[in-house]
Amino acid sequence: MTDTMVVELGLQAMSIAAKMSAPVLLTALAIGFAISLFQSVTQIQEATLSFVPKAVAIGAVLLFTGNWMLHEMLTYTEQLFERVPDLLR
């Protein structure tokens, strides 16, 4: 295994991790910003107000993107296992 292969594997792993976490993180960011804006406008300063909407939104995002995430992870894992003989040389 060459250093180029190691860097390529690391890059692929980071890329798949970013793709898998992006929908959840962006949803949490958007909901958090919207709740924060709502709290600023209405002057309601309750720290627990954002928990339930975030939990519901993240659950919905996982429901809608879970199939895609599973497919991406299976594809990545299959490609990785197919490359094992080349990596062991």
Helices and strands as residue ranges (DSSP letters): H 3-42, G 47-50, H 51-82, H 84-87
